[in-house]
Amino acid sequence: MTKPRRARTHDPERARSRDLEAELMAVYRDVEAAYSGYSCPGSTECCRFGITGREPYVTSIELLVMRRAIARRGGQLPEKRRALPMVPRERDDERTCSMLDYTGRCSIYDARPLGCRTFWCHRADTGPTAVERDVLGAFVRRIQELAVRHEHDGERGRPLTRALVD
């Protein structure tokens, strides 16, 4: 005898966050189109925040998408599956993104935030035309507008490494 299925209840909050997530993914598709001519050598240097001195800031809606991707892949990467240091120093000195796996790939690539999609690394090859600053600013504003709808003060970016441990 099989158990009767419980009726699904409509959760408006969950539906709202799914809608916002879908809108964010549409923004990301527009970003990908704008940067379509760019290429990256895959050095992972940009994922090593202690080396570059730069780190992406994420909004609440970007963090939601990242956390869902982390959950889908089974949780955070354990230390021994994360990227090895590029330089012979302690891992903490590099402040490597915890999403970077030991093969040098982002473990949540499709859910990476805007800052990881915009080729700010000096090693990146720009496309046939540079993405104008105002175009990038428009992407930022669209994401901030989604984040405000997601949660109070959601548009205030936080450093990626700090946001992931909160």
C-alpha positions as CSV (number, residue, x, y, z in Angstrom):
1,M,0.0,0.0,0.0
2,T,1.4,3.4,-1.0
3,K,1.2,6.4,1.2
4,P,-1.2,9.1,0.0
5,R,0.6,12.1,-1.3
6,R,0.2,15.3,0.6
7,A,-1.2,18.1,-1.4
8,R,1.3,20.8,-2.2
9,T,0.5,24.1,-0.6
10,H,1.2,27.2,-2.5
11,D,4.0,29.2,-0.8
12,P,3.8,32.7,-2.1
13,E,7.2,33.6,-0.7
14,R,8.9,30.7,-2.4
15,A,7.2,31.5,-5.7
16,R,8.3,35.1,-5.4
17,S,11.9,34.1,-4.8
18,R,11.7,31.7,-7.8
19,D,10.4,34.6,-10.0
20,L,13.2,36.9,-8.8
21,E,15.7,34.1,-9.5
22,A,14.4,33.7,-13.0
23,E,14.7,37.5,-13.5
24,L,18.3,37.4,-12.3
25,M,19.1,34.7,-14.7
26,A,17.6,36.8,-17.5
27,V,20.0,39.7,-16.5
28,Y,22.9,37.2,-16.5
29,R,22.0,36.1,-20.0
30,D,22.1,39.8,-21.1
31,V,25.5,40.1,-19.4
32,E,26.7,37.0,-21.2
33,A,25.6,38.5,-24.5
34,A,27.3,41.9,-23.8
35,Y,30.6,40.0,-23.0
36,S,30.3,37.4,-25.7
37,G,33.5,38.4,-27.5
38,Y,35.6,38.3,-24.3
39,S,37.7,35.3,-23.4
40,C,39.5,34.2,-20.3
41,P,42.7,32.1,-20.0
42,G,41.3,30.2,-17.0
43,S,44.2,31.0,-14.8
44,T,41.9,31.3,-11.7
45,E,43.9,34.3,-10.6
46,C,40.7,36.3,-10.3
47,C,39.4,33.7,-7.9
48,R,42.3,34.3,-5.5
49,F,41.2,37.4,-3.7
50,G,44.3,37.7,-1.6
51,I,46.5,37.8,-4.7
52,T,44.5,40.3,-6.7
53,G,43.2,42.4,-3.7
54,R,39.8,42.3,-5.4
55,E,36.7,40.3,-4.5
56,P,33.2,40.3,-6.0
57,Y,30.5,41.8,-3.9
58,V,27.2,40.0,-4.0
59,T,23.6,41.1,-3.4
60,S,21.0,39.1,-1.6
61,I,19.4,37.7,-4.7
62,E,22.8,36.6,-6.1
63,L,23.6,35.0,-2.8
64,L,20.2,33.1,-2.9
65,V,21.0,31.8,-6.4
66,M,24.5,30.8,-5.3
67,R,23.3,29.0,-2.2
68,R,20.7,27.1,-4.2
69,A,23.4,26.0,-6.6
70,I,25.6,24.9,-3.6
71,A,22.8,22.9,-2.2
72,R,22.1,21.2,-5.5
73,R,25.7,20.1,-5.7
74,G,25.6,18.7,-2.2
75,G,26.9,21.5,-0.1
76,Q,30.1,23.5,0.2
77,L,33.3,21.9,-1.1
78,P,35.3,20.2,1.6
79,E,38.9,21.7,2.1
80,K,40.6,18.8,0.3
81,R,38.4,19.3,-2.9
82,R,39.1,23.0,-3.1
83,A,41.8,24.7,-5.2
84,L,45.4,24.3,-4.2
85,P,47.3,27.6,-3.6
86,M,49.1,29.1,-6.7
87,V,52.0,30.2,-4.6
88,P,53.9,28.3,-1.9
89,R,52.1,30.1,1.0
90,E,49.3,29.2,3.3
91,R,45.8,28.9,1.7
92,D,44.5,31.7,3.9
93,D,47.1,34.1,2.4
94,E,45.5,33.7,-1.0
95,R,41.9,34.0,0.2
96,T,40.8,31.7,-2.6
97,C,37.1,31.6,-3.5
98,S,35.6,28.6,-1.7
99,M,33.7,27.7,-4.9
100,L,36.9,27.0,-6.9
101,D,37.6,23.3,-7.0
102,Y,41.0,21.5,-7.1
103,T,40.7,21.3,-10.9
104,G,40.7,25.0,-11.1
105,R,37.0,25.3,-12.1
106,C,34.1,27.1,-10.5
107,S,31.9,24.5,-8.9
108,I,28.8,26.7,-9.4
109,Y,29.7,28.3,-12.7
110,D,26.2,28.9,-14.0
111,A,25.2,30.6,-10.7
112,R,28.4,32.8,-10.3
113,P,27.6,36.4,-9.5
114,L,27.9,39.4,-11.8
115,G,31.4,40.3,-10.5
116,C,32.6,36.9,-11.8
117,R,31.0,37.4,-15.2
118,T,32.5,40.8,-16.2
119,F,36.2,39.9,-17.1
120,W,37.8,42.4,-14.8
121,C,41.0,40.4,-14.6
122,H,44.0,41.9,-16.5
123,R,44.6,38.6,-18.2
124,A,41.2,38.6,-19.9
125,D,41.1,39.4,-23.6
126,T,38.5,42.0,-24.4
127,G,36.0,41.4,-27.1
128,P,35.8,43.3,-30.4
129,T,34.4,46.3,-28.5
130,A,34.7,47.1,-24.8
131,V,31.5,47.0,-22.7
132,E,30.8,50.6,-21.8
133,R,30.8,51.6,-18.2
134,D,27.2,52.7,-18.4
135,V,26.1,49.3,-19.8
136,L,27.8,47.6,-16.9
137,G,26.2,50.1,-14.5
138,A,22.8,49.3,-16.0
139,F,23.3,45.6,-15.2
140,V,24.3,46.5,-11.6
141,R,21.2,48.6,-11.2
142,R,18.9,45.8,-12.6
143,I,20.4,43.3,-10.1
144,Q,20.1,45.8,-7.2
145,E,16.4,46.4,-8.1
146,L,15.8,42.6,-7.9
147,A,17.7,42.4,-4.6
148,V,15.6,45.2,-3.1
149,R,12.5,43.2,-4.0
150,H,14.1,40.1,-2.5
151,E,14.9,41.5,0.9
152,H,15.3,44.8,2.8
153,D,18.8,46.2,2.1
154,G,19.4,43.3,-0.3
155,E,21.0,45.6,-2.8
156,R,23.9,46.3,-0.5
157,G,26.7,44.2,-1.8
158,R,28.9,42.2,0.6
159,P,32.2,40.6,-0.1
160,L,31.6,37.1,-1.5
161,T,33.7,35.3,1.1
162,R,32.0,37.1,4.0
163,A,28.5,36.6,2.5
164,L,28.9,32.9,2.1
165,V,29.6,32.4,5.8
166,D,26.8,34.6,7.1
